[in-house]
Each structure stands twice: as structure tokens, then as C-alpha cells.
Amino acid sequence: MIAQPSVVHPDFKQLRKACSACSLRELCLPAGLDLVEINAVDKLIDQRRAVARGEYLFRNGTPLQALYAIRTGFMNTSVRHVDGYEQVAGFHMAGDLMGLDAIGGGRHVCDATALDDCEVCEIPLDGLQQLSRQIPSLQQHFHRILSREIVRDHGMILLLGSMRADERLAVFLLDLSRRHAARGYSSNEFVLRMTRTDIASYLGLKLETVSRVLSRMRARELIEVHNRQVRITDMDGLKSIASRCALAT
């Protein structure tokens, strides 16, 4: 069995756990805040929201009301083309900040959907801007988050533009491994909250291609797959596949 903390959502009531006591604080907040500053953040982020599996956190075109820090659960974002085709744009897990897409134009440009039962912290944008003027490190932290999103977008362009199918899958699995490790989970054993169809959409591949590449990775004993449970058995082997694209450019 895969050793990973389970997500429990007993009755979808509002959470009251303060940011100061949250295990994900280091992902959401800058380091070095003093007690007064942390208390100010606690007062700002006092609303918790439950989002059931399959429900939307926000929809394309809706006005920006708040930013959202995922407390528990997994979400994806998707955009719909004019011809009706829906493209998965990203996967988001506990500690990630949602809603940044709407800061520029004031309206969301994608749909955010819960892949399992989620709980998010609502961060009023007006209040965040006011508090950032009082706590410069908070503003710098959110600038770093925005920069990280830009870097991730650039990585996605590289992924879709120049990598072969096996390289895309290797990079995808290694990214999930890194993100789980950053949250204190196992880096080589985790559950895929998304479907293979979602993965194919995100990576710009056909579903059959994703299944075929995963089967090849299993045959080479790089990974073990049981339903949605994945165990990376040869991390160096995956890194070798992912690095081929960098060596070719």
C-alpha cells in the first residue's frame, strides 16, 4: 500500500484552524513573520470553504472575489476553446494558490474543478493588498508565487513543444514527486487524483498514448501502477528520460 496521509472531510463545516497552526503555512506564507504579523494574517484569512468533488471553485468569466489557498484535496484548471474542446491547464494540490489568473483582468479565464473533496482558505484580494503594504515580505512572497507560475507556464510550453511522449510522462511524474516531497509526503509513492484522460489532455497526448507509455515504464521497472496508485521504483531512470530533451536542445 502507498503510504500517504489520507484526506478527511467529516461534514464539510467551516474549518477554524488558524494559519499560524497550519502545517502548510510555509508554502502559503513567507518565512520570518513575527507573532503580530501572523495574527494579522489569521484575521484576514478567516473564511474556509468546502468544495465537493466535481464542483467548481470558480468558473471562466466570473469576477475575481478572492484568492484561494488549497488546504486539503486536489484540483485542476481547464480552459475551453471556441470549438468547445476543453484543455486541462494544470493540477493543483494542498498549499497551492488559486485564482491568480484573474488578477490582471478582474475575471477568471479558466474553470477550477475539485478532483476530490477539497477545503480552501479564502483570501480577500483587497485585504491582502492592504496587509501587504504593512508587511513587505508578504507582498514579496506573492510576487514569488506569480513568478513561479510564469516559470511553470514556460515549462509547459517546452513540454508540449519539444518533448516526446515518454519524456512528457517522465517530467509529469517527477514534478508530482517533487511537489509531494515539498509537502512532507512520500516522493516516490503517491495517488494520481486525476484520470488518465486528464493527464492526456494536460500533456497534449492521446489517452492511448498515455496508457502505452505507462505500460512501457512498468515493463522497464521504472514505476509500479495499481489503479491510480503510483510507485516510482527507479527515480534515476525517470530523470534520465526527462533529461533527454534538455540534452537535445
Summary of the structure (lengths in Angstrom):
residues: 249
radius of gyration: 18.8
end to end distance: 39.2
largest distance: 55.8
contacts: 721
relative contact order: 0.14
helix: 44%
strand: 22%
